[in-house]
Amino acid sequence: MDLGISGRTAAVAAATAGLGYASAKALVEAGARVIICGRTQERVDAAVAKLGGSAIGVECDVSTASGAAMFIDLARERLGHLDILVTNGGGPKPGNFASLTTDDYLPALEQNLLSVVSMCEATVPAMRERKWGRVVAITSVSVRQPIANLILSNTARAGVTGFLKTLAREVAADGVTVNSAQPGIHATDRITQLYGRSPDAGQLSIPAGKVGDPADFGKVVAFLCSEPAQFITGAHVPVDGGSYAGLL
């Protein structure tokens, strides 16, 4: 399928590895000019080398609102304008209600909520002026079904989902779509940290019988950025091998 985004410009946050990298790769393969960021120049350079000639990278930490805004500023300097924004970032530390305090929630909210708000604030107004734009946030299936021992992530990502849904309704008439892709368990470094190097799909209750392939997830993100997806907005798409058990 021709996604209709060849020549479009895209910024993908925290994309030196994992689901961010897979999303950047899918956009490059669709013909987009892509800028990524990572916390170290070494990781950025390695990822750009694998992505190929239409990708560039900058060293930037998007775990804070100011860092997220800086990434967008750097992206505009390099690409001129942004047609596509894919927000992404590492998750906060694990823990439950009993093991964490209020002080733990503030950095988690900045990392997974305010950073997304900041990137949208710096990107969406210009998209509205040009009457075309795509925003896709990589969040988590925990928004639908909280994951044990990840109360910080569950809380912050639920908040960003409310923000995205509201934003989608406000900007839809200007040709800007706002969606999120909600990953379940995929073969990434984050999952290795939480569940070990070879997580068992049966023990993790994945009906598909396997852990997700990041490359497949990236293609879902790219589709949500496409021309054929122009009538999809305010959607939050679970990409989890059937793990989410709810009806809605």
Summary of the structure (lengths in Angstrom):
residues: 248
radius of gyration: 16.9
end to end distance: 28.2
largest distance: 49.7
contacts: 896
relative contact order: 0.16
helix: 45%
strand: 17%
